[in-house]
Each structure stands twice: as C-alpha cells, then as structure tokens.
Amino acid sequence: MRNGRVVLGFLALTLLMSWPLGRDPASSVLGRSPDTDLFIWTLAWDTHALTSGLLSIFDANIYYPQRLTLAYSENLIGDLIVAAPVLWATGNPVLAMNVVALASCLLCGVGAYVLARRVGAGSPAAFLTGVVFAFAPPRFLRISQLHLTAVQWLPFALAFLHAYLDEGRRRDLRLAIGCFTLQALSSGHGAVFTATALLGLLVYRVALGEPFAVPKRVRDTGVAGLALLAPTVLLFGPYLVVQREMGLRRSLEDWAVPASTFLASPTYVHRFLLSLASASSVNEDALAWLFPGYLPVALAGVALVLRDPRLCPAVPVRRANNWMRLALVLEIAALGLLAVAVAATVVGPFRWRIGETVVLSVRQPIRVWSQFAAVALVRWSLKGRAPFAVAVRAAEWSAGMARWAARRRGDVRTFYALLTLLAFWLSIGPPLGVWPLVYWLPGLNLIRVPSRFTILGMLGLAVLAGLGFDRLTSHRSPAWARAWAWVAGAAMIAEFALFPLATVPYRVEIPAIDRWLDSRTKPFAVAEVPLPSYGAGGAWERRQSEYMLHSMAHWQKTVHGYSGMRPPLHEALYWQLRVFPDEQSVAALQTLGVTYVVVHTDLYPEGEWPEIETRLERFRDVLHLEHVEGSGRVYSLRPTLNAER
C-alpha cells in the first residue's frame, strides 16, 4: 500500500467519521461551550504572538494584570503548524480550530500506520492499526477537546525510537526527540502519554538485556538532539512558575470513574448490543466513552494467543529433564521451610494473615524443622540423577534467562500488551487503580482525569489488533490479506460509526465597539460589562469566554478570561463588576489600572439599562464616554493618583 494512498485513505475516513463537520468546518462546531471558546482564543493568541513577540507568548492578554496566563491551561503551540496558515489565509478562527481537530485524526491514523509497519506488521494490518487508533471512541470522540485529540506525534515518536533501538541510526533518535517535542508543544496530556510510552519502551528493552551504552546514546543525541529537546524544557518553565505561584495542581477529588464507563460507547452498534442485553444503563451512567470496540479487542486477543514466528525470533532453549525439575521444586520447598523454621525459632509461634484469611500458622517450630529435614533428605537422595552443581546450574539458569530475554525483547507483542495494561491500570478507579499512588509525580499532577490514559491504551491496543490481523493472514497471499483488510476495516468503521455528529452553527462575532478599540493608542487594558449573577449556571463562564474572544479585535490586556484556573483576584473582581458602576467596582478597576470599560447595553436584562445609564452619569468625573457604536459604549476610566504615579 503506497504512502500516498494511506494518507488519502485516512483523509477520506476522517471526513466520513466526522461528518458533517468536515463539510462545513468554517461555521460549525461540535458543541458550543466555554472550552470551545478557549481553544479558539488559544490558537488565535498563539498565532498573534508569532508575529508580535514570540518570547512573551506565555504573557497572554487575559486575566490582566496576571502574568504567564497562557500557562493556566494547554498552550497548543505545536498546533500552529496547522492553525497559523489557516488563520493567516482566512482570518477564521473557527475554521482554524476545526482543521486542527480534523488533522489530528488524519495524523493519528498515519502515525499508527507508520508505527505498526515499524514493528513488523504488513501494510493491510498497519492500516487497521491506524483505523483503531484514529477512530475508536475513546480517542475519536474527544475530537472537540483539542488538548486530548492532538496526540498525533505519539505513534511517530515510538516508531522512530523502535527504529533507533533496532538499527542504531542517530537520525532515528533525533527524529524521536523531535516528535516528542512536537507532541509536548501540541498537548500537555500528549506529552505525558508520550513520555510514559518512550520511557516504558526504554525500560522494557534495558530490562531484557538491551545495553545501556550511555556514551553512544549521548553521542547519538548530540547538539542537534539537545536543540530539538530545548523547546520542551523551556516550555515547562512557565508551568512550574504558575504551579508555584497559583497552586496549579490537581487533587484526588472526583478522580475515579465508574467501572461501567469502560464498557460505555454511544456508537450505533454498541447501543444496539446493549439494548439486546438490557444493559442500556451502562451508557446512561457513563462519565466518558471508554469502550474500545469488540473487533479491536478480539484481534488483540488473537495477537496475544497466536505467536507469529516473524515477530518472535526462535532462540534455542535447552530443556531441563524431569529429574532436574523435581529437584528444583524440592529445593524451593526446602528453602521456604528453612526460612519459616528459623523465624519460628527466633520469634516463637506466629500467625500470618491477609485480611481475615490465615495464610500461615506456626505453633511448634520443631514440626517445621522436621518437615525441612524430610524434604532435604529426599533432595539429597536425588543427587545422582540431579546433581547439585550449583555453579553449573547458576550458569545454565543465567543463560536460560538471557535466551528468554532475547525472545521477549524481539517480541513487540509483550511490550504493547504491558503498555496497554499500564494505561488502563492508571485509568481505572478503586480498589485496583494506582492513580492515588502516582498522581503527585511531575507532569502527572497536571492531569485532572486519569481515565484519559485510555488514549495511550488505545495505541497499545491498536498495535496489538494490527498484529492479530497480520497473524490471521500471515499464511495467505497478499491479495487475500488485502481483501480481508477491506472487510475488517469496513466492520471497524461500522462498529465505530456515530455520524452524522451533532454540530451547531457558530462564528466568532466581535462587536463593532470592540473593533473600534483597535484604533486607540496602545497599550491599554479593558473591562467589559455586564456580567450575569455569579453562579448563574453556564452563563457566567460563557460571558467570560465571550469577552475573552472580544479581545481578539485588539489583543490588548483584558481583565476577563476563561482557562484551566482563575486567580482569586479575578473571582473577587467579577463579583464586584456585577453591580458596576458603584464605588467599589470603579475603585477596583482604577486600582488595577484598567483604561477602558466597554458597556454592552443589549446584554442587560430588559428594563435595566435606564437605571444603569443613570448610575454611569453619576460617575462622569471618572468615567468619560469616548465612543458609541450600535449597542456598545466605551468609557475611559480616569486613573487614581497612585495609578498615575
């Protein structure tokens, strides 16, 4: 399968699975929410910073006068590869966001294809690997969450690291580093997933005999590799500052999802099968869509059960005879009895429990010593058929372990099975979940919902599914394998199908009064009113994200914002601005050094504007009407004496 056809195939599938978003990406979104506005603003701000001051990109214009406010959430800088050209060409931030989301699906498919080919899968099987990773619900249905869908560089990084470890080319190591940096710049979650996978592969290979070869690794990394890694290192600086100053870290509050969530999926096929089993409540109670699909799980099972000689190198193994096996069992039993006998002699009778279950009870040490002597005597009687020869047996055991490690090191199924298990272990809740033990680690403490690790698990499962299909078709002709790949691919698409997706029309419409501000002398800082009552459902956050989008007209500082966190200063300020203008709210804006207040008369509840206008007149000494356009007004705010100084 030629590479061009692979790309076109995943492009076609992306447009199909995301239908109708791909038909109208310029004026529709997958749900209107403050998060949507945040992604739109972030991509637009990053693009603006490319030409206005890249070194100050993290000092975004929201939450004035705070600094490093881009680090309050995902920065999406790596997505500028796609978003910036779209914004420069069209000026449409909705289109830019949607193209980034759609491109992530395309690249996830292509990346998983490249990874599967690298680890030995045939082209048809590798394409199925890409289908699973790109379009299975646990990843694909997060397409509206840019920080989770944009994990496209993860499979590329793994593929290049495999190539480096297998063939030793320094170019592959540097490409792996470059892909990791791209992933870190595109998604903080993706950076954690990629670091987990890359570190896991290195540990796996070293544990199974891969040489450390530190001098060679350092030489192969070189100055070029360090330069590729530098943006990632610099990226973490602002987040560490914000974490220290603002307490940006995740707690264990509401970290777990119900176990049934891992069986939940809204696809047509899954809902139908749940209805047949009278288990519709699985979807009703779900907090996320984490079921990977029946066919991927089945094919992954095939990969684990049926060994493929092409992926599992045959290493000669010397088999122990039955007498040696019996001798080994007796030796282990004797050592165990000896340990118990010594313990009972030293500390006296004891009882070992696990919970309410008694695992070991020793009342009379002499009885354990007698059992030890009997087992040791039997072992001594076998010395003719199973010599002790400790040194020889140790050498044989070491050689056997080396042969076993060589088999496992060359068998990628084992690694991807372990990676999948690790990802799902991090995802599951109590009592088996490990998240409470590791969430404090650097990087992990920025992840709010550990069930998102299923995205990493889907890559492992996708590779196994591809290898499983390859195993089933390994003894058939290439034409036969391609034909069945079409069948399996169609079955997967049918299983994953949820199109047409629910889209809503949406455009970023900035009022003329905010655009007028762009003509004023810069720099300046802005506040906008009205604000709804605090706690008025989603209206409170929507208004903040709406005003944040208004600032895109001039890119000057604004006191408003919506992100992964909100400073206490702004919580108090917004509470005061609900009743603007009054002494407290005006004084608060003066203290912050706000230059202009934008008043949107059409956003006030019906009949309230006349009273607000009267109050504005009372503050004419400090609030000067600068411009009226449509339903908007701009007032300049006279600074306090301290602010002037």
N, C-alpha and C positions, 0 to 999 in steps of 0.2 A: 504494500500500500504506500503510494508515494506521499511525501510530506505535504505537498500542496493539497492533495485530496483529503488528507487528515484534517488540515485546518479548515477547508471548506465544509467538511462533514460536521465538525463541531460548531462552525458558524451557523449552519442550517439548523442543527439541533437546538442551539441557543435561541434562535428566533422562534422556533416551534414551541419549545418548552416555556418561553416567557411571553407567548402570545396573549394579549395584543400589545404588550409594552414595546416590543420590537417594531411594531407598525407605527407607533406614534410616541417615540421617546422624547420628543421636544416639548410636549404639552400634557403629559400624563405621568402619574407616579403610582407606586404600589402602596397606597395609603398615605393620607395627609396627616402628619404628626410633627411635633417639635423636633423629633430626631431627624426627620426628612429635611427640615429647615437647617438643622445643624450640619448635615452632610453637604448641603448646597452651599452654605456660608463658608465652611471649611475649605472646600475646593476653590471657591472664588477668592477667599483671602490668600491661600497659598499661591494662586496664580498671580494675584496682585503683588504679592511680596517678591516674586521672581524678578520683577522689573523695578520695584520701588525700594527694595532694601532687603536682600535675602538674609543678611546676617541678623536682622531683627525680626525674622519671621515669627518667632515664638511670642514676641510682644504684640499680640493681636489687638484689634481695636475694641474688643468687648470688655465689659466689666471695668471700665475706667474708674479709678486710677490704678488698678492692679496691673502687675507685670506678668509676663510669661503665661498669658491666659490661653494660648493655643495648647499648652500642656495640660489644661484641665480635662482634655479628652483626647481621642485619637487625632493625630495630626494629618494623616492621609497624604503626606508629602510625596510619597512614591507614586501615588495615583496621578500626579501631574503629567506623567508620561502620556497619559490618555486625555486627561481633563483639560490641560492648558491649551493644546492645539484646538480643541473644540470650542473653548471659551474665546480664544483669540479670533477664530474664524466666524463664530456665530453670535457671541455675546449672550448665549442662552445657558444659564447655569443649570436649569432642569435637564436639558439635553446632555450637558457635561456629566452630571451625576449618573444619569441612566446609561450613558455609553460606558462609563467606568464599571458599573454593575454588570452590564452585558459582556464587556470584555473580560471580566474576571471569570465568568463561566466558560467562555471560549478558551482562555489560557489555562484554566484548571484542567479542562479536558485534554488539551495538547500536552500540558506538563505531565499529567498522569500517564499519557501515552508514552512520552519520552522515558519516564521512569520505568515503566513496565518493560519496554524494549531493552533498557539498560540491564535489567536483572534477568533477562533471558526469555521473556515472553515473545511469542510470534506477533506479527503485525495485527491480525484479527483480534487476538486476545488482548493486546495492548489497547486497541481501540475500545474494547469493552471496559477495560480498566478506566479509561478516560470518561466513558459514559457514566459509570458508577460514581466516580469522584465529583464530576461536574454537576450531575442532575439528580442524584439520590436526595430525598427530602432533608436529611439532617444538615446538608450544606446548601443545597439549591434554594430551599425555602427561607433562607436568610439573605436572599438577594437584595432585599431592601435595606439591609444593615451593612453598609459599606465596610465597616471595620471587621466584619466577620466573613463576608463573601470574598473579600480580596485576599485570598490565601494562595494565589496562583503561582507564587515563586517557590513555595514549599516543595512541590514534587521536583522542580528543576534542580533545586539545591541538593536534594537527596540523590538525584540521578548523577550529578557531577561528583558528589562525594563517593558514590559507588565506583564511578569510573576511576577516580584517583586511587582509591584503595586497591582496586583490581589491577591497574596498569601503571600507576606511579607517575603519571604525567602532571607536572606542576601546573600546567594550564587548567586542568580539570579542578584542582584545588582552588585556584583563584576564581574560577567561574562559580564554584560552590560558595565561596565567600561573597562574591558579587551578588549572587541570587539571595543569599541570606540578608545582605544589606538592603536590597530592593524590597524584600519582604518586611524587614523591620521598618522601613520608611513608609510602606503601604498600610501596615496593620500591626499594632502592638500585640494583639492576640495572635496574629500570624507569626510574629517574631518569637513568641513563647512556644508555639507549636513547632516551629522550625528548629529552634534551639533544642527542644526536647528530642525531636527526631534525629537530628545530626549528632547530638551528644550520645543518644541511645545507640546509634549505629557504631560510633567510635568505641564505646564501652563494650558493646557486643563483640566487635572484631578483636579488640585487645584481649578481652577475657578468654577468647577462643584461640589465642596464640598469635594474633597479628603483632608484629614487632612495634614497640613504641617508636623507635628510630627518631628521637626528638631532633637531633641535628638536621636530619634530612627534611623533617616537616617544617622546621624553621627556614631552611634554605628554600624550600619549595614555596613557602608563603611569600618570602621576600618583601621588598619595599612595595611592590605592586599590590600584594595581598593586604599589607597593612593599610595602604592607601584606600583600598576598596572597603576595608572594615572601619576606617576612621569615621565616616558619617554615622554609623550605628553608635559608636562610642560617644560622639558629640551629641547625638540625639537624646541620650539618656540624661544628659546634664540638666536640662530644664525640668524634666520629670522628677529628678531627685530633689531639686530645689523646691518645687511645688509640693512634693511629698513631705518635705521637712517643714516648710512654712505654713502650708494649708492643711496638712494632715490627710493628703490624698492617698488613702489606702482602703482596702476592702476588709470588712469584718465577716464573721461567720453567720450573720443574721440572714435567715431565709436562703441558705446556700444550697440546700438539697431540693431535688425534685422528686415527686412520687415515682415509685418503681414502674408504675404503669405507663409513665411518659416514654419509656424506652420501647414501648410497643405501639406508640401513637403515631399516626400519619394521616393526613387529610386526603390522600390520593383516592381516586375513584375505586381502584381495585381493592385497596386496603379497607376502605369504608364498607364495601360490599361484603368482604370476607368477615369483617367484624359483625356486620348485621346477621350473617348466617350463624355466627357463633353466639349471638345475643350478647355481644360484648361492646356495644356502642358507647358505653360509659368510659371506655379506655380513652377515646378521643375527647369526650366531654370534660374529663378531669385533667387532661394533659396541660402542662405548662410550656411545652415545646414539642416539636415534631422530630423525634429521635429514632424512629424505626427505620433501619437502613434498606429494607426491602427483602422479599423472600428469595428471589433469584440470586442476588449477590451473596447472601448468607449460604445458600446451597452450594454455589460454585466455590466459595471459600472453603467450605467443608470438604469438597472434593480435593482441593489442593492440599489440605492437611492430611487426608486419609490416603490418597494415592501418591506414592513417591514418583517423581519424574527423574529418571536417570540423568537427563541432561542438566538438571539443576542440583542434583545430589551426587557429587563425584564418588565413584566407587573407590574406597580405600580398604586395602586388605586388612582383615581383622583376624587375629589369632583367637580361636575359641578355646575357652577353658574346658577341661574334661569334667565329668560329673563328680569325680572324687575331689577335685580342687574346689568345685562349687560347694560341696558338702563341708569341706574343711573351712572354707571362708565363713559359712553360716555358723559353724561351731565356734570359730574364733571370735566372731562378733558377739555371740551369746556369752562366751566366757568373759570377755572384756566388760560387757554390761553387768553381769553378775558380780564381777570383782568390784566394780565401782559401787554397786549397791551394798555389797558386804562391807566394804571399807567405811562407807557413810554410816551404815547402821552400827558398826563397831565404835565409831568416833562419837556420834551424836546420840546414839541409842535408838530405840524403836521410833518410827515415824510413819506418817500417812500423808501422801501427796494427792491433793485434789485439784481438779479443774472445774470450777463452779461447784455443783453438787455431786459431781461424779468423782469417785475414788479411783485414781489411776494406778497408784502403787501403795501397798500397805506392808510394812515390815515390823514384825513383833519380836522375832527371835533371830539375831544375826547368825547364829550357828547354823540355822537351816539354809541361809543363803550361801554361807561358806561351803556347806555340804553340796549344794547344787553346783556351785562353781567347780569344786573338785571333781564331781562326776563328769561334767562337760569337758573339763580339761583332760581327764583321763581318756575319754572317748577320742578327743582330738589327737592325743599322743599315740593312740593305737593306730591311727591312720597315717603315721609318718612315712610308712613305706610307700604307700600309693600317692600321698600328698605331702611331699617333703616341706619342712618349714621354709628353708632357703629364703630368709627374709629379704636379703639384698636383691636376689634374683627376682623375687616376686614383686618387690617395690619397683624395680626397673621395668618389669613387664607391665605393671599397673600404670606406670608413668607413660610408657609407650602406647598403651591402650587408650589412655586419656588423650594423648596427642592425636591419635588416629580419630578418635571420636570428635575432638575439637575441629579437626580438619574437615570432617564430614559436615558438621554443623555450620562452620564458617562459610562453606561454599553453598549451603542450603538457605537461600534467602527466605524461604517459607517460615523458618523458625523465627527470624528477626521480625518479619511483618506480623506474625501471629503475636509475638511478645509486644510489639508496638501497639497493636490493636487492643490487646488486653490491658496494657498500661493506660491507654487513653480512656477506655471505658471504666477502669478502676478509679481514675481521677474524677470521672463524671458522676458515678453513682453516689447515692446518699447512704445514710447509716442503715444497718450496722457495719457494712463491709467497706464503705467509702473511706478513702485515705486522705481526702482533701483537708480535714482539720489538722492533719499532721504536717502538711507541706505548704499551706496557703501563705505562710509568712515569708517564704523564700523570695529573693529578689525576682521581680518580674511576675511571679505568680500572685503577689499581693495586690496587683492592679486588676486582676480578673474578678468580676463580680459574681458570675455564674459558672461554676466549674463544669456544668453539663455541656458547655461549649467545646470541651475537649473531644466531644464526639466527632467534630470536624476532622481532627487529627486521626481519630479512629477510623473514619470513613476512608482516608487514604490507605491505611493499612489493609482494611477490608477490600478495597478496590483492587489493590495489587494481588491479594490472595484470590479474588474472584477471577481476575485475568489468568493467573497461573492455573487455577482449577479448570477453566475452559481449555487452556492450552494442553493440559494433561488429558482431557477427554478426547481431544482431536489430534494428539501427537502421532498416532499411527495411521492417520488418514492423509489423503492428498491435500495439497494447498488449496485447490479449488473446493474440495469438500469442506475444509475448515472455514474458508471464506463464506460459503453458503450458510453454514450453521451459525457463523458470527452474525450474519444478517438476521437470522431467525432470533438468536439470543438478544441481539441489540433491539430488535422490534419489541420483543417481550419485555425487556427492561423499560423501554420508553413507555409502553402501555402501562406497566406497573407504576412508574413514577409520574404518570400524567396527571396534571391538575389544571391544564389550560382549558378555557381561557382564564387567565389570572384576573383577579379583581383590581382594576385600575380606576383612578379618579382623575378628572382633568385638573391640571394645576400649572400655573405660571407665576413667576415672581414678578409681582406688580408693585413697583415702588412709587409712592405718591409724588406728584409734581413738587410738592412743598419740600420734600427731602432732596429731590434732584436740584432744586434751587440752591440749597446749601452748598453744593459743589462749587458755586461761583464765588463764595465768600473767601476772605483771606484765611489762610491756614497757617498753623494748626488750630483746631478748636475742639471742644468737647460738647456732646449733645445729650439731652434727656428728652424723652417723649412721654406724653400723656394723652389719654387717660390710661390708668391701669385698673383692671377689674378687682373685685373684692378678693382678698387673699384666701386661697383655698377654694376658689370657685371652679373646682374640677380642672379639666384640661385648659380652660380659658385663660387661666393665669399664666401657664407656661407658653401657650400659643401666642399670647400677646408679647411676651418677652422675645420669643424667636422671631415674631413678625417685625418687631422694632430692630432686632439684630440684622434682619435682611434689609431693612430700610437703610442701614448704614453703608450698604454696598454701593449706594449712589455717590458717596464722597470719601469713604474709607477713613473718616476721622474717628476719634475716640467717642465711644458711647457708653453710658452707664449701664446699658441693658445687655443681656446675654442669656444664652441657654447652652449648657455644656454638661460635662460629667459631674460637676460640683458647682456650688455657688458660695462665694465668700459671705461670712456673717454680716459684713458691712453692707452688702447689697440686699440681703434679706431685710435689714432694718430700713434701708433707703426706700425699697419698693413699698414697704408698709407705710412710710411717710408720704410717698407720692400718690397714694390712693386718694388723698384729700387735697392734692395740690389745686390752687395755691393757698397755703397758710403759712404762718410764721415759721413753723418747724420745717416744713418741706422746702421752702425757699432758702432758709438758712443752711439746710443740709447740702443743697446744690451749690450754694455760694462757697461753702467750706471745701467742697471737692474741686472747685474751680471750673464748674460747668459754664460754657459760653452761651449756648442757645438751648431754649426749650421749644420743642415742636408740639403744637396742640392740634389734635385731630378732632374737630368738632363733631364729625359724623360718627365717631365711636362712643360718644357719651350716650347713656340711656335717654330715651325720648323725654323731652321736657326738662332735662337737667342743664343743658348748655346755657340758657339765660342766666341762671344763678352763678355758674362758673365764670361767665363773662363779667358779671358784676364784681366778683371777687378779684379777677385779674385787674380790673380798673383800680381797685384799692391799692394794688401793688405797683402802680405805674411808675413809681420812683425807682424801683429796682428791676422791673420787667418792662422793657421797651418793645413795642410792636414793630418788627422790622419788615415783615412781608406777609401778604395774604394771597393765597392761591387755591382756588377750589374750596374744599372744606378744611384746608390746613392753614395754620398760622405759625409764624416763627417769632419768638420773643428773645431778645438779647437780655442776658442777666448781668446786672451790674455786680462786679466782684466786691467782696468785703475788703476792708482796709488791709487785713492780714494777707488776703489772697493777692492784692496788688503788690504787696511787698515780696 
